[in-house]
Amino acid sequence: MSNDKTLNLHRTKVNSDWIDYNGHMNVAYYVMIGDQATDKFFNFLGMGNQYIKKESRSNFALDMRVVFLRELLEGAPVIVRTQLLDYDTKRLHFLHYIEHEVENYTACLNESVGIHIDMNQREVSCFSPDILRKIESISKSHLEIPRPKQLIRTIGLHET
């Protein structure tokens, strides 16, 4: 469950209006929590709201996978741990572990790939050298973190 090298940047609590007819948190809110954690991750990297306004650059989502492992119920305290899986000069591949903070279990894995964009041209753009240095530093630390086995499987009815 917990790994000291992951980034703990986001906490929340399961609100009553996030509960669906099955009595647990609805699918949409796992994605929302992952999106909120992504914003905190980008802020941590120096690519938050001020960066977007000043540099006219941002990040767009390219791909996302959500793997549900256990349910979260109303009122559950949630912590999101973030692991940088890979990067290049324009893209980030990262994973959010959405976890029950008190009962210490991972409820969901939210895997994403994002791409850096020049907002004026609406085209792909390289990270600045300062941002890239921060990404490289995190990557070195996160290389030692094992990847969850769920990330190597393809979606379908039969395990690969």
C-alpha positions in Angstrom: 0.0 0.0 0.0 2.1 3.0 1.1 5.4 3.8 -0.5 7.6 6.5 1.0 8.7 7.7 -2.5 5.3 8.3 -4.0 3.9 11.9 -3.8 1.1 12.5 -1.3 -0.4 15.6 -2.7 -4.2 15.2 -2.4 -6.7 14.3 0.3 -10.5 14.4 0.2 -13.5 12.7 1.7 -16.3 10.8 0.0 -19.3 13.1 0.0 -22.9 11.9 0.3 -23.8 13.2 -3.2 -21.1 11.0 -4.7 -22.9 7.8 -3.6 -24.8 5.9 -6.3 -27.7 3.4 -6.2 -25.3 0.6 -5.2 -24.5 2.5 -1.9 -20.8 3.2 -2.8 -18.9 6.0 -4.6 -20.0 6.4 -8.2 -17.5 5.8 -11.0 -17.4 9.4 -12.1 -16.0 10.5 -8.7 -13.0 8.2 -8.9 -12.2 10.0 -12.2 -12.9 13.4 -10.6 -10.6 12.6 -7.6 -7.9 11.5 -10.1 -8.3 14.7 -12.0 -8.0 16.8 -8.8 -4.8 14.8 -7.9 -3.5 15.5 -11.4 -3.9 19.2 -10.9 -2.0 19.0 -7.6 0.7 16.9 -9.3 1.0 19.6 -12.1 1.2 22.3 -9.4 3.9 20.4 -7.7 5.9 20.3 -11.0 5.4 24.0 -11.4 2.7 23.8 -14.1 -0.3 25.1 -12.2 -2.6 27.9 -12.9 0.0 30.6 -12.7 2.2 28.8 -15.2 -0.7 28.4 -17.6 -1.4 32.2 -17.4 2.2 33.3 -17.5 3.6 30.8 -20.1 0.5 30.1 -22.1 1.3 26.4 -21.8 -0.8 23.6 -20.2 -1.3 19.9 -20.2 -4.0 17.9 -21.9 -5.1 14.3 -21.2 -4.2 11.8 -23.9 -5.2 8.5 -22.3 -6.6 7.3 -19.0 -7.4 4.0 -17.4 -9.3 3.4 -14.2 -8.9 0.1 -12.4 -11.4 -0.5 -9.6 -10.1 -2.7 -6.7 -12.4 -2.0 -3.7 -15.3 0.2 -3.0 -15.3 3.5 -1.1 -18.3 4.3 1.1 -19.8 7.6 2.2 -17.5 9.6 4.5 -14.4 7.6 3.7 -11.2 9.6 4.1 -9.3 9.4 0.8 -5.6 10.0 0.2 -4.1 9.9 -3.3 -0.5 8.9 -3.9 1.1 9.7 -7.2 3.8 7.8 -9.0 5.6 9.1 -12.2 5.9 6.0 -14.4 7.6 7.5 -17.5 8.2 10.8 -19.4 9.7 12.3 -22.4 10.2 16.0 -23.4 6.5 16.5 -24.1 4.5 13.8 -22.2 4.0 12.4 -18.7 2.8 8.9 -17.8 1.7 8.7 -14.2 -0.4 6.7 -11.7 -2.7 7.8 -8.9 -3.3 5.3 -6.1 -6.7 6.3 -4.7 -6.7 4.9 -1.2 -8.8 4.7 2.0 -6.6 6.7 4.3 -7.7 5.0 7.6 -8.3 1.4 6.5 -5.1 1.4 4.4 -6.3 -0.1 1.2 -6.1 0.9 -2.5 -9.6 1.4 -3.9 -8.6 2.4 -7.4 -5.7 2.9 -9.7 -6.0 5.9 -12.0 -3.4 5.7 -14.8 -2.9 8.7 -17.1 -0.8 10.0 -20.0 -0.8 13.8 -20.5 0.8 15.9 -23.2 2.3 19.5 -22.9 0.6 22.1 -25.1 1.4 25.6 -26.3 -2.0 27.2 -25.7 -1.5 30.0 -28.3 -0.7 27.6 -31.1 -2.8 24.7 -29.6 0.1 22.4 -30.5 2.4 20.0 -28.7 5.2 21.8 -26.9 8.3 20.7 -25.0 8.6 21.2 -21.2 10.8 24.0 -20.2 14.3 23.1 -18.9 13.3 23.9 -15.3 10.1 21.7 -15.5 12.0 18.9 -17.2 14.7 18.9 -14.4 12.0 18.5 -11.8 10.4 15.7 -13.8 13.8 14.0 -14.1 14.4 14.2 -10.4 11.1 12.7 -9.5 11.6 10.0 -12.2 14.9 8.9 -10.7 13.2 8.4 -7.3 10.1 6.7 -8.7 12.0 4.2 -10.9 12.5 2.1 -7.7 8.8 1.8 -7.0 7.3 -1.4 -8.3 4.4 -1.0 -10.7 1.1 -2.7 -9.8 0.4 -5.9 -11.6 -2.9 -4.5 -12.9 -1.0 -2.1 -15.2 0.4 -4.9 -17.4 -2.9 -6.5 -18.3 -5.2 -5.6 -21.1 -8.8 -4.9 -20.7 -11.1 -7.8 -21.4 -12.7 -10.9 -19.9 -9.7 -13.1 -19.8 -6.5 -12.4 -17.8 -3.3 -12.2 -19.9 
